[in-house]
Amino acid sequence: MEVRSGLWKHGLLITALLALTVLLVAGVGSFRQVPPVPARVQSEDGTLIFTGDDIRQGQVVYQQHGLMDFGSVLGNGSYRGPEFTARSLHFVTDAMRDYYARSAYGRDYAGLDPDTQAQVAARVAREMKENRYDPATATLTLTPAQAHAARQLEGYWREFFVREAPGLGLPSGYLTSTTPGAAAGVTPGAATSAAPGAATDAEGGQATVRPDAVTELSRFFFWTAWVSAARRPGEQYSYTNNWPYYPAAGNTVTGASVIWSAVSVTLLILLTGLVFYLFFRYRLHWEEQPGQAALHPDDLAVSPSQRSVAKFIVLVMVLFLAQTLLGGYLSHAFVEPTFFGVDLRPLLPFPVARAWHLQLAIFWVATAWVAAGLYLAPLVSGREMRRQRALVNVLFAALVVVTLGSLAGEWLGVKGVLGDLWWWMGNQGWEYLELGRVWQILLLGGLVVWWLILYRGIRGALTRESDRGGLTHLLVYSGILIPFFYGFGLFNTPATNLTIAEYWRWWVIHLWVEGVFEMFTVVTAGILLGALGLVSTRSALRAAYFQLILVAASGIIGTAHHYYFVGLPEFWLALGSTFSALEVIPLTLLGVEAYEQYRALRRGGSTFPYATVFHFLLATTLWNLLGAGGLGFLINLPVVNYFEHGSFLTAAHGHAALMGVYGNLALALALFALRGLTTPAGWAEKAARLGFWGLNLSLAGMLILTLVPVGVGQLATALGAGFWVAREPAFYGTPWVRTLLWLRVLPDTTFIVLGVAPLLYVAVRAYRHRRPATLLPE
């Protein structure tokens, strides 16, 4: 008897469309309220200080040099370098205080008595909050103190990149080794202030500084500091909802952040009870398939295209190893500029290493999912299409080319070798979307080709499944959404307003990874468990729809929690806080799912050949609950996120969610396919089990030993002194913080040696002991 999706599919479709409509309409409507880039920045007497082209070209410099993978702007980026917005805001505030102190009293601000200091500080805070931008002329007029601070900021950042940056992982002369290229309509502005021709670098040598690159970059940083402090027209808070926290500039937490945090917790409590009632009342979980024994891999037919999938999985493990080695290099860079005495900065600057680390994570996880889809096609359809193997091999070659080409381009772009082609072939400069536009388009095309191969392979099964809402059809729908949502990353150019760029960037990161891949995951898990005979098809379909509706209802609009402080209007605090809090509900249900998976594992018996696969699935659900749910909820409340945004607590959530959830799931899918392709003698179960425990215990160690405690320390520091202090080298140099950063070596090492290496051995051994093809092309 065929299982029907009934009204479930209509409920999912309506929920997803409504949520996407809210996110899209609210976003596009917000674009008229993004922080303006003034055409002209001038002093009160009308003297030009710099232009909008200078600001835009500064953003180009920021992107071309991969500085988002070194520091951060508006809290988004890496954590080794400074928070450029927060530090610029601090410097401008101090420079303005000194300007007024010297003008009125002939001494620096620090030399004034407390009462006079309070008067000067209040004046500066008022000027920082006053918005002097004229939209009619697109002109920003600065007060004398602001104009003075803007000019001083140029020298400050020039000195930073010459003296301080080499100690933080950048090679000497990092900004002088490349020429900022104009792209996408950006015209480099002329330097309007003098800069010294040479300065002494951290190693004592001479480093020639190109004033254009550093000056334009400083003007971009000044603009971000201005939008973070200046009041949004008609409001009492800034364009960024007063982020970063810095009372000296008038930036304190807003009432909306507090109110919507309380509302989101209240809704979470109320709706959790309702969802759990529905879940248990209508038995919306996996149920055992009565009277059916678990399937054994030796009983499965193997097709030629499936045998070709094995090399995808070897590639997965090779990329995984490379990614984790880079992760070890990056974590060590927080305690010393060299790697155990070996200076790798000229060859592998921190921004390049981090860009590779992030891109390799995306590549190996996505490759595992691609491999799982290619393996499932003949398994679901029961037949092999002609030339399917050739298409799979072509896709593999294309994937290798895109991977190697994009990694090489990211290095060459930052090195300045590509010139004005940096954006097309090199590093676009957006975190998680670093690969050049050409490689991005090729990857998008590869995902489309993958879907066509998948669809071609399971077309017969789709014909047999008359219900267009069945699991096989859901697999096709979720598959096509993967290239569709990745395509939103093409909306950004170097000329895109920073706020708008962040809006579309999170469509890819959150909706693509945490939304579409989540859908693909749920459907794939249901198909796997049904194919193995461990759960009934009816319960798998029903449970899949229930989970997908919850994910769509909460997770799509929940993307808004990334929009709190990037320059979008205040109402995003309401949308982001309430819906991201509700994301915890489906993640909490995963605790029940983990129990069901454990029961399925027990039903398989002590010799169950997919035991390690199920261990990885169990880890996925538990990390979803702890990493995505617990750590995510902790930092997604606006009143908490306001003080920790851009700190190690965000990194803790990112590692627990990306590796804990999507990494474990990708490995579960890869090992499932690999186990079905391997002879019993070729399968290394003990090594696979060692890899499972090595990865997950080490990941827990990273969180417990370093990421969470350092993040809590940064939160406490930000509350006491302002956020900029929590990202300074002085904080990382604090004895207790430095000790915790050194301790990271232990889980990093065990992660690689006892986690990744055994799985690479499993993949290589399995590839060499593949079963012969028994399901031949029709």
Buried (B, 14 or more C-beta within 10 A) or exposed (E): EEBBBEEBBEBBBEBBEBBBEBBEEBBEEBEEBBBBBBEBBBBEEEEEBBBBBBBBBBBBBBBBBBBBBBBBBBBBBBBBBBBBBBBBBBBBBBBBBBBBBBEEBEEEBEEBEEEBBEEBBEBBBEBBBEBBBEEEEEBBBBBBBBBBBBBBBBBBBBBBBBBBBBEBBBBBBBBBBBBBBBBEEBEBBEBBBEBEEEBEBBEEEEBEBBBBBBBBBBBBBBBBBBBBBBBBEEEEBBBBBBBBBBEBBBBEBBEBBBBBBEBBBEBBEEBBEEBBEEBEEEEBBBBBBEEBEBBBBEEBBBBBBBBBBBBBBBBBBBBBBBBBBBBBBBBBBBBBBEBEEEEBBEEBBBBBBBBBBBBBBBBBBBBBBBBBBBBBBBBBBEBBBEEBBEBBBBBBEBBEEBBEBBBBBBBBBBBBBBEEBBBBBBBBBBBBBBBBBBBBBBBBEBBBBBBBBBBBBBBBBBEEBEBEBBBBBBBBBBBBBBBBBBBBBBBBBBBBBBBBBBBBBBBBBBBBBBBBBBBBBBBBBBBBBBBBBBBBBBBBBBBBBBBBBBBBBBBBBBBBBBBBBBBBBBBBBBBBBBBBBBBBBBBBBBBBBBBBBBBBBEBBEEEBBBBBBBBBBBBBBBBBBBBBBBBBBBBBBBBBBBBBBBBBBBBBBBBBBBBBBBBBBBBBBBBBBBBBBBBEEBBBEEBBBBBBBBBBBBBBBBBEBBBBBBBBBBBEBBEEBBBBBBBBEEBBEBEEBBEBBBBBBBBBEBBBEBBBBBBBBBBBBBBEBBBEBEBEBE
